[in-house]
Amino acid sequence: MAKNKLFRKHIAIPQDHGSWVFILSPLLIGIFAGRTFTPATFSLVIAAMAAFMLRQPASTLIKVYSGRRSRDDLSAARFWFLVYAVIALAALIGLILNGFGDLLYLAAPGVVIFAWHLWLVSKREERRQVNVEIIATGVLSLAAPAAYWVGVGHYEPAGWWLWGLVWFQSAASIVYAYLRLEQREQVKGQERSGMWKRGWRAALYTSFNLASVLILSLIHALPSLLFLPYLIQWLETMWGITHPAIGWKPTRIGIRQLIVSTLWTVLFILTWR
């Protein structure tokens, strides 16, 4: 019974499955851009994943203390919070011992956003906070330059390009996901003008990303083919605006988003190299 109390999946593992791509994508992009996998890289991956996993038991703890969850979840939440915290701390010590202690500065904005999220949880206001999620993905996107710098062994300004490029894609992905979820309640037969009225923000984000990367590629500030993954995301967004997800289940929307994000990540890695 004690074992069953501790090993609860909904407390140990984040349940918003679509969020995994926002940490895995920047990590993979940074690792491949750095072209080297070192013991420090391993420590960084463990630290980043542990910090990502920490959010679930921490949120559960706040919900228990604010009366939103049963106190039966308290033991499991405390256990997994401690497990992930210890793992993250050990991995950070590994980074420091490998000479990358300066990367700890990148954790500062993460602490602020994490505290903000927990405050929203305590107020029962954490759902449908699109702007908060966009800012949070900006923090997660810092994993890309961190992995890149660890791979090359030193600081290089190109890491900030990776951060901005990954963050802008993540922001567009979040806005588009909210559009698709909103479309589920849309009435069939809506005029095309109404579709664009709903989807203007998603269209703006992906169009800005594509145009910016294309221009920077043409002037050789970025790799010449880097616009291709952004073109894929732009095409998906244009299709999604004109083909509303009326009656779709959230799982179907999430799977399609995951496929597009995975394809984007693979193409980014290939075209960056």
SULDAWO-V927813 format. One record per residue. N is the residue number from 0. RES is the residue in one letter. SS is DSSP state (@ for helix, = for strand, . for the rest). PSI is psi in radians with two decimals (none if undefined). D_CENTER is the distance of its C-alpha to the mean C-alpha in Angstrom with 1 decimal. Layout:
n:N res:RES ss:SS psi:PSI d_center:D_CENTER
n:N res:RES ss:SS psi:PSI d_center:D_CENTER
//
This chain:
n:0 res:M ss:. psi:-0.68 d_center:35.2
n:1 res:A ss:@ psi:-0.67 d_center:33.6
n:2 res:K ss:@ psi:-0.75 d_center:31.4
n:3 res:N ss:@ psi:-0.53 d_center:30.3
n:4 res:K ss:@ psi:-0.58 d_center:29.5
n:5 res:L ss:@ psi:-0.73 d_center:27.1
n:6 res:F ss:. psi:1.38 d_center:25.3
n:7 res:R ss:. psi:2.05 d_center:23.6
n:8 res:K ss:@ psi:-0.70 d_center:20.6
n:9 res:H ss:@ psi:-0.19 d_center:19.3
n:10 res:I ss:@ psi:-0.63 d_center:19.3
n:11 res:A ss:@ psi:-0.51 d_center:18.4
n:12 res:I ss:. psi:2.33 d_center:15.3
n:13 res:P ss:. psi:2.33 d_center:12.4
n:14 res:Q ss:. psi:-0.28 d_center:13.9
n:15 res:D ss:. psi:1.49 d_center:11.1
n:16 res:H ss:@ psi:-0.49 d_center:10.7
n:17 res:G ss:@ psi:-0.30 d_center:8.4
n:18 res:S ss:@ psi:-0.29 d_center:5.4
n:19 res:W ss:@ psi:-0.64 d_center:6.4
n:20 res:V ss:@ psi:-0.45 d_center:5.5
n:21 res:F ss:@ psi:-0.24 d_center:2.0
n:22 res:I ss:@ psi:-0.64 d_center:4.7
n:23 res:L ss:@ psi:-0.69 d_center:7.6
n:24 res:S ss:@ psi:-0.91 d_center:7.6
n:25 res:P ss:@ psi:-0.61 d_center:8.0
n:26 res:L ss:@ psi:-0.82 d_center:10.2
n:27 res:L ss:@ psi:-0.74 d_center:12.3
n:28 res:I ss:@ psi:-0.78 d_center:12.7
n:29 res:G ss:@ psi:-0.70 d_center:13.9
n:30 res:I ss:@ psi:-0.82 d_center:16.1
n:31 res:F ss:@ psi:-0.58 d_center:17.7
n:32 res:A ss:@ psi:-0.63 d_center:18.3
n:33 res:G ss:@ psi:-0.38 d_center:20.0
n:34 res:R ss:. psi:0.20 d_center:22.0
n:35 res:T ss:. psi:2.35 d_center:22.9
n:36 res:F ss:. psi:1.91 d_center:21.7
n:37 res:T ss:. psi:3.00 d_center:23.5
n:38 res:P ss:@ psi:-0.59 d_center:23.9
n:39 res:A ss:@ psi:-0.65 d_center:21.9
n:40 res:T ss:@ psi:-0.75 d_center:19.0
n:41 res:F ss:@ psi:-0.77 d_center:19.3
n:42 res:S ss:@ psi:-0.70 d_center:19.4
n:43 res:L ss:@ psi:-0.78 d_center:16.2
n:44 res:V ss:@ psi:-0.79 d_center:14.3
n:45 res:I ss:@ psi:-0.76 d_center:16.0
n:46 res:A ss:@ psi:-0.77 d_center:15.3
n:47 res:A ss:@ psi:-0.77 d_center:11.5
n:48 res:M ss:@ psi:-0.67 d_center:11.5
n:49 res:A ss:@ psi:-0.73 d_center:14.2
n:50 res:A ss:@ psi:-0.67 d_center:12.5
n:51 res:F ss:@ psi:-0.77 d_center:9.5
n:52 res:M ss:@ psi:-0.46 d_center:12.4
n:53 res:L ss:@ psi:-0.49 d_center:14.4
n:54 res:R ss:@ psi:-0.64 d_center:12.9
n:55 res:Q ss:@ psi:-0.96 d_center:14.6
n:56 res:P ss:@ psi:-0.54 d_center:18.1
n:57 res:A ss:@ psi:-0.76 d_center:17.9
n:58 res:S ss:@ psi:-0.67 d_center:17.3
n:59 res:T ss:@ psi:-0.72 d_center:20.0
n:60 res:L ss:@ psi:-0.79 d_center:22.3
n:61 res:I ss:@ psi:-0.70 d_center:22.0
n:62 res:K ss:@ psi:-0.66 d_center:22.7
n:63 res:V ss:@ psi:-0.84 d_center:25.7
n:64 res:Y ss:@ psi:-0.43 d_center:27.1
n:65 res:S ss:. psi:0.08 d_center:26.8
n:66 res:G ss:. psi:0.18 d_center:28.6
n:67 res:R ss:. psi:-0.32 d_center:25.8
n:68 res:R ss:. psi:2.72 d_center:26.0
n:69 res:S ss:. psi:2.60 d_center:29.0
n:70 res:R ss:@ psi:-0.10 d_center:29.9
n:71 res:D ss:@ psi:-0.42 d_center:30.1
n:72 res:D ss:@ psi:-0.10 d_center:26.3
n:73 res:L ss:@ psi:-0.80 d_center:27.0
n:74 res:S ss:@ psi:-0.80 d_center:28.1
n:75 res:A ss:@ psi:-0.71 d_center:25.2
n:76 res:A ss:@ psi:-0.76 d_center:22.6
n:77 res:R ss:@ psi:-0.72 d_center:24.6
n:78 res:F ss:@ psi:-0.88 d_center:24.8
n:79 res:W ss:@ psi:-0.55 d_center:21.2
n:80 res:F ss:@ psi:-0.78 d_center:20.3
n:81 res:L ss:@ psi:-0.73 d_center:23.0
n:82 res:V ss:@ psi:-0.89 d_center:22.0
n:83 res:Y ss:@ psi:-0.61 d_center:18.4
n:84 res:A ss:@ psi:-0.75 d_center:19.8
n:85 res:V ss:@ psi:-0.74 d_center:22.6
n:86 res:I ss:@ psi:-0.79 d_center:20.5
n:87 res:A ss:@ psi:-0.76 d_center:18.2
n:88 res:L ss:@ psi:-0.77 d_center:21.4
n:89 res:A ss:@ psi:-0.71 d_center:23.1
n:90 res:A ss:@ psi:-0.66 d_center:20.4
n:91 res:L ss:@ psi:-0.66 d_center:20.5
n:92 res:I ss:@ psi:-0.68 d_center:24.3
n:93 res:G ss:@ psi:-0.71 d_center:24.0
n:94 res:L ss:@ psi:-0.76 d_center:22.1
n:95 res:I ss:@ psi:-0.77 d_center:24.8
n:96 res:L ss:@ psi:-0.46 d_center:27.6
n:97 res:N ss:. psi:0.11 d_center:26.4
n:98 res:G ss:. psi:0.32 d_center:26.7
n:99 res:F ss:. psi:0.66 d_center:23.1
n:100 res:G ss:@ psi:-0.46 d_center:23.5
n:101 res:D ss:@ psi:-0.40 d_center:22.6
n:102 res:L ss:@ psi:-0.29 d_center:18.9
n:103 res:L ss:@ psi:-0.40 d_center:19.1
n:104 res:Y ss:@ psi:-0.48 d_center:19.2
n:105 res:L ss:@ psi:-0.31 d_center:15.5
n:106 res:A ss:@ psi:-0.32 d_center:15.0
n:107 res:A ss:@ psi:-0.91 d_center:17.1
n:108 res:P ss:@ psi:-0.51 d_center:14.7
n:109 res:G ss:@ psi:-0.68 d_center:12.4
n:110 res:V ss:@ psi:-0.72 d_center:15.5
n:111 res:V ss:@ psi:-0.83 d_center:16.3
n:112 res:I ss:@ psi:-0.66 d_center:13.1
n:113 res:F ss:@ psi:-0.78 d_center:13.4
n:114 res:A ss:@ psi:-0.70 d_center:17.1
n:115 res:W ss:@ psi:-0.76 d_center:16.5
n:116 res:H ss:@ psi:-0.79 d_center:14.4
n:117 res:L ss:@ psi:-0.61 d_center:17.2
n:118 res:W ss:@ psi:-0.72 d_center:19.8
n:119 res:L ss:@ psi:-0.66 d_center:18.5
n:120 res:V ss:@ psi:-0.74 d_center:18.7
n:121 res:S ss:@ psi:-0.45 d_center:22.2
n:122 res:K ss:. psi:0.06 d_center:23.1
n:123 res:R ss:. psi:0.62 d_center:21.8
n:124 res:E ss:. psi:0.39 d_center:19.7
n:125 res:E ss:. psi:-0.29 d_center:16.1
n:126 res:R ss:. psi:2.54 d_center:16.0
n:127 res:R ss:. psi:0.70 d_center:15.3
n:128 res:Q ss:. psi:1.32 d_center:14.3
n:129 res:V ss:@ psi:-0.70 d_center:12.6
n:130 res:N ss:@ psi:-0.64 d_center:13.3
n:131 res:V ss:@ psi:-0.71 d_center:12.0
n:132 res:E ss:@ psi:-0.66 d_center:8.6
n:133 res:I ss:@ psi:-0.76 d_center:8.7
n:134 res:I ss:@ psi:-0.71 d_center:10.0
n:135 res:A ss:@ psi:-0.67 d_center:7.5
n:136 res:T ss:@ psi:-0.45 d_center:4.7
n:137 res:G ss:@ psi:-0.67 d_center:7.9
n:138 res:V ss:@ psi:-0.80 d_center:8.5
n:139 res:L ss:@ psi:-0.57 d_center:5.7
n:140 res:S ss:. psi:-0.28 d_center:6.9
n:141 res:L ss:@ psi:-0.26 d_center:10.2
n:142 res:A ss:@ psi:-0.48 d_center:10.0
n:143 res:A ss:@ psi:-0.97 d_center:11.2
n:144 res:P ss:@ psi:-0.58 d_center:14.3
n:145 res:A ss:@ psi:-0.82 d_center:14.9
n:146 res:A ss:@ psi:-0.61 d_center:15.2
n:147 res:Y ss:@ psi:-0.83 d_center:17.2
n:148 res:W ss:@ psi:-0.66 d_center:19.5
n:149 res:V ss:@ psi:-0.69 d_center:20.1
n:150 res:G ss:@ psi:-0.78 d_center:20.9
n:151 res:V ss:@ psi:-0.24 d_center:23.4
n:152 res:G ss:. psi:0.00 d_center:24.7
n:153 res:H ss:. psi:2.99 d_center:24.7
n:154 res:Y ss:. psi:2.38 d_center:23.1
n:155 res:E ss:. psi:2.39 d_center:23.0
n:156 res:P ss:. psi:-0.44 d_center:22.0
n:157 res:A ss:@ psi:-0.40 d_center:20.3
n:158 res:G ss:@ psi:-0.60 d_center:17.3
n:159 res:W ss:@ psi:-0.52 d_center:16.7
n:160 res:W ss:@ psi:-0.80 d_center:16.9
n:161 res:L ss:@ psi:-0.77 d_center:14.0
n:162 res:W ss:@ psi:-0.91 d_center:11.9
n:163 res:G ss:@ psi:-0.73 d_center:13.1
n:164 res:L ss:@ psi:-0.72 d_center:12.9
n:165 res:V ss:@ psi:-0.75 d_center:9.2
n:166 res:W ss:@ psi:-0.77 d_center:8.4
n:167 res:F ss:@ psi:-0.65 d_center:11.0
n:168 res:Q ss:@ psi:-0.73 d_center:9.8
n:169 res:S ss:@ psi:-0.72 d_center:6.4
n:170 res:A ss:@ psi:-0.79 d_center:8.9
n:171 res:A ss:@ psi:-0.65 d_center:11.4
n:172 res:S ss:@ psi:-0.72 d_center:9.5
n:173 res:I ss:@ psi:-0.81 d_center:9.0
n:174 res:V ss:@ psi:-0.72 d_center:12.7
n:175 res:Y ss:@ psi:-0.68 d_center:13.9
n:176 res:A ss:@ psi:-0.72 d_center:12.7
n:177 res:Y ss:@ psi:-0.64 d_center:14.6
n:178 res:L ss:@ psi:-0.81 d_center:17.5
n:179 res:R ss:@ psi:-0.66 d_center:17.8
n:180 res:L ss:@ psi:-0.65 d_center:17.9
n:181 res:E ss:@ psi:-0.62 d_center:20.5
n:182 res:Q ss:@ psi:-0.33 d_center:22.4
n:183 res:R ss:. psi:-0.54 d_center:23.2
n:184 res:E ss:. psi:0.10 d_center:25.9
n:185 res:Q ss:. psi:2.59 d_center:27.2
n:186 res:V ss:. psi:2.40 d_center:30.9
n:187 res:K ss:. psi:2.59 d_center:32.0
n:188 res:G ss:. psi:0.21 d_center:34.0
n:189 res:Q ss:. psi:2.47 d_center:32.2
n:190 res:E ss:. psi:2.67 d_center:33.3
n:191 res:R ss:@ psi:-0.58 d_center:31.2
n:192 res:S ss:@ psi:-0.61 d_center:31.3
n:193 res:G ss:@ psi:-0.60 d_center:29.6
n:194 res:M ss:@ psi:-0.77 d_center:26.8
n:195 res:W ss:@ psi:-0.49 d_center:26.1
n:196 res:K ss:@ psi:-0.68 d_center:26.5
n:197 res:R ss:@ psi:-0.65 d_center:23.6
n:198 res:G ss:@ psi:0.20 d_center:21.4
n:199 res:W ss:@ psi:-0.67 d_center:22.3
n:200 res:R ss:@ psi:-0.74 d_center:19.1
n:201 res:A ss:@ psi:-0.72 d_center:17.0
n:202 res:A ss:@ psi:-0.70 d_center:19.8
n:203 res:L ss:@ psi:-0.82 d_center:19.9
n:204 res:Y ss:@ psi:-0.89 d_center:16.3
n:205 res:T ss:@ psi:-0.59 d_center:16.5
n:206 res:S ss:@ psi:-0.72 d_center:20.1
n:207 res:F ss:@ psi:-0.80 d_center:19.5
n:208 res:N ss:@ psi:-0.85 d_center:16.9
n:209 res:L ss:@ psi:-0.83 d_center:19.4
n:210 res:A ss:@ psi:-0.75 d_center:22.4
n:211 res:S ss:@ psi:-0.83 d_center:21.2
n:212 res:V ss:@ psi:-0.66 d_center:20.2
n:213 res:L ss:@ psi:-0.77 d_center:23.4
n:214 res:I ss:@ psi:-0.79 d_center:25.5
n:215 res:L ss:@ psi:-0.52 d_center:24.1
n:216 res:S ss:@ psi:-0.70 d_center:24.8
n:217 res:L ss:@ psi:-0.55 d_center:28.3
n:218 res:I ss:. psi:0.18 d_center:29.2
n:219 res:H ss:. psi:0.43 d_center:27.9
n:220 res:A ss:. psi:-0.41 d_center:25.4
n:221 res:L ss:. psi:2.83 d_center:22.7
n:222 res:P ss:. psi:2.51 d_center:23.5
n:223 res:S ss:. psi:-0.48 d_center:25.6
n:224 res:L ss:. psi:0.18 d_center:23.6
n:225 res:L ss:. psi:-0.29 d_center:20.1
n:226 res:F ss:@ psi:-0.32 d_center:20.4
n:227 res:L ss:@ psi:-0.83 d_center:20.5
n:228 res:P ss:@ psi:-0.59 d_center:16.8
n:229 res:Y ss:@ psi:-0.51 d_center:16.6
n:230 res:L ss:@ psi:-0.71 d_center:19.8
n:231 res:I ss:@ psi:-0.80 d_center:18.4
n:232 res:Q ss:@ psi:-0.67 d_center:15.7
n:233 res:W ss:@ psi:-0.77 d_center:18.5
n:234 res:L ss:@ psi:-0.72 d_center:20.9
n:235 res:E ss:@ psi:-0.72 d_center:18.7
n:236 res:T ss:@ psi:-0.77 d_center:18.3
n:237 res:M ss:@ psi:-0.70 d_center:22.0
n:238 res:W ss:@ psi:-0.77 d_center:22.9
n:239 res:G ss:@ psi:-0.59 d_center:20.8
n:240 res:I ss:@ psi:-0.71 d_center:22.5
n:241 res:T ss:@ psi:-0.12 d_center:25.9
n:242 res:H ss:. psi:1.36 d_center:25.4
n:243 res:P ss:. psi:2.55 d_center:24.2
n:244 res:A ss:. psi:0.92 d_center:22.7
n:245 res:I ss:. psi:2.13 d_center:25.7
n:246 res:G ss:. psi:0.04 d_center:26.1
n:247 res:W ss:. psi:2.56 d_center:23.0
n:248 res:K ss:. psi:2.57 d_center:21.5
n:249 res:P ss:@ psi:-0.58 d_center:17.9
n:250 res:T ss:@ psi:-0.73 d_center:17.6
n:251 res:R ss:@ psi:-0.72 d_center:18.9
n:252 res:I ss:@ psi:-0.76 d_center:16.5
n:253 res:G ss:@ psi:-0.73 d_center:13.5
n:254 res:I ss:@ psi:-0.76 d_center:15.2
n:255 res:R ss:@ psi:-0.72 d_center:15.9
n:256 res:Q ss:@ psi:-0.71 d_center:12.4
n:257 res:L ss:@ psi:-0.72 d_center:11.5
n:258 res:I ss:@ psi:-0.80 d_center:14.6
n:259 res:V ss:@ psi:-0.76 d_center:13.9
n:260 res:S ss:@ psi:-0.65 d_center:10.4
n:261 res:T ss:@ psi:-0.79 d_center:12.2
n:262 res:L ss:@ psi:-0.72 d_center:15.2
n:263 res:W ss:@ psi:-0.79 d_center:13.4
n:264 res:T ss:@ psi:-0.80 d_center:12.1
n:265 res:V ss:@ psi:-0.79 d_center:15.7
n:266 res:L ss:@ psi:-0.65 d_center:17.4
n:267 res:F ss:@ psi:-0.81 d_center:15.7
n:268 res:I ss:@ psi:-0.78 d_center:16.7
n:269 res:L ss:@ psi:-0.77 d_center:20.2
n:270 res:T ss:@ psi:-0.49 d_center:20.8
n:271 res:W ss:@ psi:-0.67 d_center:19.7
n:272 res:R ss:. psi:none d_center:22.2
//
